[in-house]
Amino acid sequence: MGSTKRTTIRLSDERQRLLDEAKGTVADGQYDDPPNSNVIDAALTHLIESRENIDVARGEIDPTTIQQFNTSVL
């Protein structure tokens, strides 16, 4: 069996605020409180898929339009 990497994330006030805000996007309804690991998994998946979508769009859409709908991290 392979080993599992574990790490503890230090949560600054800003990082906790971002996690709390992102939980609302990932939550399945008003009373759902998803674990941080689900929120992080969703964020990482979204980041990767967004980059892939941008790479595909580069051949079809002008750069100004792509930048208009982009995020600050891409």
Backbone torsions as a table, in degrees:
resi	resn	phi	psi	omega
1	MET	NA	141.6	178.2
2	GLY	-78.2	157.9	178.9
3	SER	-84.4	153.7	178.1
4	THR	-104.2	127.6	176.8
5	LYS	-81.2	131.7	177.2
6	ARG	-125.7	143.6	177.7
7	THR	-145.1	153.2	175.6
8	THR	-105.7	126.6	179.3
9	ILE	-93.4	125.5	175.5
10	ARG	-79.4	124.6	-176.2
11	LEU	-100.5	104.0	171.2
12	SER	-69.4	167.7	178.2
13	ASP	-58.3	-40.8	-179.3
14	GLU	-67.6	-42.6	179.2
15	ARG	-64.5	-39.8	177.6
16	GLN	-64.2	-39.3	178.3
17	ARG	-62.8	-43.0	179.0
18	LEU	-64.7	-42.6	177.2
19	LEU	-61.5	-44.4	180.0
20	ASP	-62.5	-41.0	179.3
21	GLU	-67.1	-41.5	-179.5
22	ALA	-68.1	-29.9	178.4
23	LYS	-57.7	-34.7	178.6
24	GLY	-64.0	-29.1	178.5
25	THR	-77.6	-36.6	-176.2
26	VAL	-85.4	-27.0	-174.4
27	ALA	-58.8	144.8	177.5
28	ASP	-98.4	70.6	-179.9
29	GLY	108.7	168.2	-174.2
30	GLN	-61.4	-32.7	-173.6
31	TYR	-102.6	5.0	178.2
32	ASP	-81.8	138.0	178.0
33	ASP	-127.8	83.1	-175.9
34	PRO	-66.0	148.4	177.6
35	PRO	-66.7	154.2	179.4
36	ASN	-54.6	-35.3	-179.0
37	SER	-61.9	-37.3	177.4
38	ASN	-67.0	-39.5	179.4
39	VAL	-65.3	-44.3	179.5
40	ILE	-64.9	-43.0	177.5
41	ASP	-59.4	-44.5	179.8
42	ALA	-64.3	-41.0	-179.7
43	ALA	-65.2	-42.9	179.5
44	LEU	-65.3	-42.7	178.2
45	THR	-62.2	-44.0	179.2
46	HIS	-62.0	-42.3	179.6
47	LEU	-60.8	-47.4	-179.4
48	ILE	-64.5	-46.1	-179.6
49	GLU	-65.8	-36.3	178.0
50	SER	-63.4	-43.5	178.9
51	ARG	-62.4	-43.3	178.3
52	GLU	-62.0	-41.8	179.1
53	ASN	-64.0	-40.3	178.8
54	ILE	-64.8	-42.7	179.8
55	ASP	-61.2	-40.6	178.1
56	VAL	-67.2	-42.8	-176.4
57	ALA	-67.4	-25.3	-177.9
58	ARG	-56.5	-31.0	179.6
59	GLY	-83.0	-10.9	-173.6
60	GLU	-119.5	-22.8	-173.0
61	ILE	-127.1	145.1	-179.2
62	ASP	-68.7	149.6	-175.3
63	PRO	-57.8	-33.4	-179.8
64	THR	-63.7	-41.1	178.8
65	THR	-67.3	-43.1	178.3
66	ILE	-59.1	-47.3	-178.7
67	GLN	-62.7	-35.3	-179.6
68	GLN	-60.6	-35.0	-177.4
69	PHE	-103.3	10.6	-178.5
70	ASN	-85.3	172.5	176.1
71	THR	-109.7	170.3	-179.1
72	SER	-69.6	-15.8	-178.1
73	VAL	-93.9	-11.0	178.7
74	LEU	-117.1	NA	NA
